[in-house]
Amino acid sequence: MTWPSLTEVVRWGSNVTAELGALPESLGGARSALVRLPERIESLVSALERTTQALDRAIPELTRAVTVMGERVDNVDRLAADLAAELKRTAANLERILPEVSGVVGGMDTRLKSLDTTISDLGKIVFGLIDAIPGARRVFRRTEPPAT
């Protein structure tokens, strides 16, 4: 074991003296803090009580709102599932009837072309008859409605 040097002993002594000199000021600060401590604890307890009361009022409302939102989300989920199922059935029905509709459209196209040809031929016959009847063009021109 090594013994402290004389300088270290003197330094230690002066440190102890400085600490003892500062002791009354430190004790005064501690006493002042201890005096304010009950007031601060009371203020903290009061703030905690106000916070607890606010939470007691807000939590039931929040719980109800979350419950309502959950019900609405469940309802939207059911509606989306029903819509998806209905869209799937509709798509299947459309795929099933598409060949029939295509056939009908093709038949209508053929009929319209035939009707167009028939009307064109009928027009030629009517104009041929009008041309064949003397004076018929003049009669038709007079009966045309006036242009507006």
C-alpha contacts under 8 A as a table, 3 or more apart, distances in Angstrom:
res1	aa1	res2	aa2	distance
4	P	8	E	6.04
4	P	9	V	6.53
5	S	8	E	5.24
5	S	9	V	6.36
6	L	9	V	5.07
6	L	10	V	6.16
7	T	10	V	5.12
7	T	11	R	6.03
8	E	11	R	4.99
8	E	12	W	6.00
9	V	12	W	5.05
9	V	13	G	6.14
10	V	13	G	5.02
10	V	14	S	6.20
11	R	14	S	5.16
11	R	15	N	6.15
12	W	15	N	5.06
12	W	16	V	6.20
13	G	16	V	5.12
13	G	17	T	6.15
14	S	17	T	4.95
14	S	18	A	6.08
15	N	18	A	5.07
15	N	19	E	6.15
16	V	19	E	5.10
16	V	20	L	6.09
17	T	20	L	5.06
17	T	21	G	6.08
18	A	21	G	5.00
18	A	22	A	6.24
19	E	22	A	5.09
19	E	23	L	6.08
20	L	23	L	4.98
20	L	24	P	7.86
21	G	24	P	6.98
22	A	25	E	5.48
22	A	26	S	6.20
23	L	26	S	5.00
23	L	27	L	5.93
24	P	27	L	5.06
24	P	28	G	6.03
25	E	28	G	5.01
25	E	29	G	6.26
26	S	29	G	5.14
26	S	30	A	6.18
27	L	30	A	5.00
27	L	31	R	5.96
28	G	31	R	5.00
28	G	32	S	6.08
29	G	32	S	5.05
29	G	33	A	6.11
30	A	33	A	5.05
30	A	34	L	6.07
31	R	34	L	5.03
31	R	35	V	6.17
32	S	35	V	5.07
32	S	36	R	6.40
33	A	36	R	5.20
33	A	37	L	6.00
34	L	37	L	4.98
34	L	38	P	7.55
35	V	38	P	6.84
35	V	39	E	8.00
36	R	39	E	5.48
36	R	40	R	6.28
37	L	40	R	5.11
37	L	41	I	6.03
38	P	41	I	5.02
38	P	42	E	6.00
39	E	42	E	5.07
39	E	43	S	6.17
40	R	43	S	5.00
40	R	44	L	6.09
41	I	44	L	5.00
41	I	45	V	6.07
42	E	45	V	5.08
42	E	46	S	6.09
43	S	46	S	5.05
43	S	47	A	6.17
44	L	47	A	5.08
44	L	48	L	6.14
45	V	48	L	5.02
45	V	49	E	6.10
46	S	49	E	5.06
46	S	50	R	6.25
47	A	50	R	5.13
47	A	51	T	6.16
48	L	51	T	5.01
48	L	52	T	6.03
49	E	52	T	5.00
49	E	53	Q	6.10
50	R	53	Q	5.09
50	R	54	A	6.15
51	T	54	A	5.09
51	T	55	L	6.14
52	T	55	L	5.04
52	T	56	D	6.02
53	Q	56	D	4.93
53	Q	57	R	6.28
54	A	57	R	5.19
54	A	58	A	6.08
55	L	58	A	4.95
55	L	59	I	5.64
56	D	59	I	5.68
56	D	60	P	7.16
57	R	60	P	6.46
57	R	61	E	7.19
58	A	61	E	5.34
58	A	62	L	6.05
59	I	62	L	4.98
59	I	63	T	5.93
60	P	63	T	4.95
60	P	64	R	6.17
61	E	64	R	5.13
61	E	65	A	6.14
62	L	65	A	4.98
62	L	66	V	6.01
63	T	66	V	5.12
63	T	67	T	6.10
64	R	67	T	5.03
64	R	68	V	6.15
65	A	68	V	5.11
65	A	69	M	6.06
66	V	69	M	5.01
66	V	70	G	6.02
67	T	70	G	5.01
67	T	71	E	6.24
68	V	71	E	5.08
68	V	72	R	6.19
69	M	72	R	5.03
69	M	73	V	6.06
70	G	73	V	5.08
70	G	74	D	6.11
71	E	74	D	5.04
71	E	75	N	6.14
72	R	75	N	4.96
72	R	76	V	6.11
73	V	76	V	5.06
73	V	77	D	6.00
74	D	77	D	4.97
74	D	78	R	6.18
75	N	78	R	5.09
75	N	79	L	6.16
76	V	79	L	5.00
76	V	80	A	6.01
77	D	80	A	5.09
77	D	81	A	6.15
78	R	81	A	5.08
78	R	82	D	6.10
79	L	82	D	5.04
79	L	83	L	5.99
80	A	83	L	5.01
80	A	84	A	6.03
81	A	84	A	5.08
81	A	85	A	6.21
82	D	85	A	5.13
82	D	86	E	6.11
83	L	86	E	5.01
83	L	87	L	5.99
84	A	87	L	5.08
84	A	88	K	6.10
85	A	88	K	5.04
85	A	89	R	6.28
86	E	89	R	5.08
86	E	90	T	6.08
87	L	90	T	4.97
87	L	91	A	6.02
88	K	91	A	5.15
88	K	92	A	6.20
89	R	92	A	5.08
89	R	93	N	6.14
90	T	93	N	5.04
90	T	94	L	6.08
91	A	94	L	5.05
91	A	95	E	6.13
92	A	95	E	5.12
92	A	96	R	6.13
93	N	96	R	4.95
93	N	97	I	6.21
94	L	97	I	5.27
94	L	98	L	5.74
95	E	98	L	5.24
95	E	99	P	7.78
96	R	99	P	7.11
97	I	100	E	5.26
97	I	101	V	6.21
98	L	101	V	5.08
98	L	102	S	5.98
99	P	102	S	5.00
99	P	103	G	6.14
100	E	103	G	5.07
100	E	104	V	6.20
101	V	104	V	5.02
101	V	105	V	6.04
102	S	105	V	5.10
102	S	106	G	6.09
103	G	106	G	5.06
103	G	107	G	6.14
104	V	107	G	5.01
104	V	108	M	6.05
105	V	108	M	5.00
105	V	109	D	6.06
106	G	109	D	5.06
106	G	110	T	6.33
107	G	110	T	5.11
107	G	111	R	6.17
108	M	111	R	4.94
108	M	112	L	5.94
109	D	112	L	5.10
109	D	113	K	6.19
110	T	113	K	5.20
110	T	114	S	6.21
111	R	114	S	4.96
111	R	115	L	5.94
112	L	115	L	4.87
112	L	116	D	5.93
113	K	116	D	5.02
113	K	117	T	6.22
114	S	117	T	5.10
114	S	118	T	6.11
115	L	118	T	4.94
115	L	119	I	6.04
116	D	119	I	5.21
116	D	120	S	6.07
117	T	120	S	5.08
117	T	121	D	6.13
118	T	121	D	5.08
118	T	122	L	6.04
119	I	122	L	4.92
119	I	123	G	6.02
120	S	123	G	5.08
120	S	124	K	6.31
121	D	124	K	5.09
121	D	125	I	6.29
122	L	125	I	5.01
122	L	126	V	6.12
123	G	126	V	5.08
123	G	127	F	6.07
124	K	127	F	5.23
124	K	128	G	5.92
125	I	128	G	4.91
125	I	129	L	6.14
126	V	129	L	5.08
126	V	130	I	6.19
127	F	130	I	4.96
127	F	131	D	6.04
128	G	131	D	5.09
128	G	132	A	6.13
129	L	132	A	4.90
129	L	133	I	6.28
130	I	133	I	5.32
130	I	134	P	7.90
130	I	136	A	5.75
130	I	137	R	6.55
131	D	134	P	7.16
131	D	136	A	7.25
131	D	137	R	7.16
133	I	136	A	5.68
134	P	137	R	7.88
135	G	138	R	5.54
135	G	139	V	6.72
136	A	139	V	5.20
136	A	140	F	6.36
137	R	140	F	5.20
137	R	141	R	6.16
138	R	141	R	5.16
138	R	142	R	6.41
139	V	142	R	5.38
139	V	143	T	6.54
140	F	143	T	5.26
140	F	144	E	6.44
141	R	144	E	5.51
